[in-house]
Amino acid sequence: MHEDVIERHQLRMREAGQDMMRRRKALAGHPFGPLKCRAGYRHFLLRGFERVRGEWRLMALCCNFTRVLRIVGFKRWMALCPA
């Protein structure tokens, strides 16, 4: 019924699919590796979509804050923080 759509999609995936997937892996894969390996975060502890979303946001915030501290440095970060 929708063979033309399927054919166009398959053609697009053949032409640009590998490059698109390579870029997607590089962008989306970064936060999951450190969270799974270093933090030991392999599953969610809470149930329900809203609670899982909150738990994920907290873990992403911690991951991003760790990256900021590595880039800026702890002493410089403390100098920037108001007392």
Beta strands, then each sheet from edge to edge (+ up, - down):
end
